[in-house]
Amino acid sequence: MKSHCLIAAAMAFCAGPALAQSGLTGPWPNEKQTDYIIKGFHFASGETIPELRIHYTTLGTPKRNAAGEIINGVILLHGTSGSSRNWLLPTLANELFKPGQPLDLGEYYVILADAIGVGGSSKPSDGLKAKFPHYRYNDIVEAEHKLVTEELGIKHLRLVMGSSMGGMQTWMWGEKYPDLMDGLVPLASQPIQISGRNWINRRIRIEAIKHDPDFNNGMYDKQPTHWIWTAPSGPMGTEADYQIQQTAPTFEAAEAYYKKLVEEASKADANNSLYGIESVMDYNPGPDLHKIKAKLLAINSADDEANPAALHVMEPAIAKIPGAKYVLLPQSEKTHGHYTHMHAEIWKPYFVEFLKTLPPMK
């Protein structure tokens, strides 16, 4: 059932609060949660909002150099589902943050920010519904960059690491702010324009929400309920076939599994789900890969159908970045397709070796 829980947690339409309230580790050293308010935030669409709230958590303690500048800052970017609290799931936090682990909180100051539209950050369900600005990945990256540089006053990050959506945005951080970080680690992502099966799968879910007879152009008072019956198509294209079969090895188990996925989808807000899926529409880091200066380690899994290795886009992309490395994890009974990024024990050895290649903190 561990596989089942991870599938439900990682779905783009899954209810974030349920994940945020269960199965998490902690408290961690110096764990703090707070909100950063950005006044008059301008979105790339031309829309504005008087106050944009970015909810974030910090772990560990900042270390400063002789000039008083923080030198051990790490920002971890989460996927489409859940929130930044995903990083506190045992399969990640226990493998990364404990003493002696690669992001030992005695050594690093870790920042976990909720992207626009999810968790404790500003989102359509706060009250604006479909009048909420139509944000995109560039807006998310800009807002979190402001959090790091303006709210926390960090001039240079040790590391930017993200998984799934966060992995995609990690490529963007490296291009937009090439001198800001020592290292970049995008997990479960590819640096190409959103297209192919990845986009078509998202478009199916977008249209299911928009065509729900109760959607009312996003200005509903009661949650639409028709779209949730097609929502399980999401994890069917992202979890590994092997793991799905382990969770649903019989007809009866598959029926129960489907019903559980529908139940999870019913807990989500339709506008929040729609906006989150659509936010990927401006993603296209390919043309600017040459701008990346930081050391980079990209890790994907061979059974990740959301980022198929068969497309052979990673090798030429990595070749455009001096010193970059690409690791393709072989499929095994432990991998979970796209969701392998939620199991740090599988990819941690490569991450540990990568950290050794970074320059001294100063």
C-alpha positions, 0 to 999 in steps of 0.5 A: 500500500506504500505505492498506493499512497505515493500515487495518490499523493503525487497526482496533480489533482490530489488534495494537497492538505491531506498530504500536508497533514499526514505521514510527515516527519519532524519537527526538524531543527529550527523548523519555522513556517511563515508567509512572505507578502509581495505587494502588487505582484505583476504576472507575465499575463499582465494581470496583477494582484494587490498582495501575493502570499508565498508560504514557506518553511525553513529548516536548519540555521543560516551560516554566514561569511565574514561579510554577514552573507548566508552561504549555506542556503538550499531551496527545494522545489516541489512537484505539481501535487501537494506542496513544499511539505512533500519534502518532509515525507519520510522517503525524502526527509529521512534520507536527506536531512538527518545528521550525516545525510547529504543535506544535514540540517546542521550544515544547511539552511533549507528553504521549502516554498509553496508555489503559487496556487498550492498549499499556504500560498495564494490560490484561486480557492482563497476567494477570487476563483476564476478571477485569480491571475492566470499564473505560469511557471515564470511567475512561480520562479520569479516569486520564489526568487523574490522570497530568497533574495528579498525576504531572506536576503540571500545573495548566493545559494548553495543549491537549487533542487526540484522534482517534477514541476520543481525539476522543470523550474530548476532548469529555469532558475539556472537560466534566469539567475546563472550566478545565483547558485553553486549547484542545480539538481533537476529531478524527473524532468526534461528541458524541452518545451511542454509538448507531446504526450506530456501536454496532451495528458494535461490537456485532457485533464484541463478539458475535463474540468472546463467541460464539467457541467457544474464548472460555471467558468470557474465561478461555482459555489459548489465543487464540480463533481463530474471531472473527478471520474477521469482524474485517475488518468493522471497517475496511470501515465506517471506511476510505473506499470509494475507498481500499479500492478502490485497495488492492484493485482486483481480485478477487485483490487483495481476497482478499489484502487480506482475508487480511491483515486476518484475519492482523492480527486474529489477533495481537490478544488477544481480551479486550483487543479485547473490553474496548476495544470495550465501553469506549465504552458510557458515552459520551454528552457531548451533555447537558453540552456547555454546560459547555465553556469552552475554545476548541474546533475539531472536525474531521471528514471527509465520507467518515467513515462512523463519524461520518456528516455526514448525521446533522447532529448536529455543527452544533447541538452546536457551537452550544451551545459559545461560539466553537466551530468545526466543519470538515468536510473534503471527500472527496478522493483524499487522505482516508481516511474515518474514518482521515483523522485519521491524515493531519495534512497534510489537517487541519493548516491549520485546526489552525494557524489555531486555535492562533493564536486561543488566549490567550497562555501564562501 
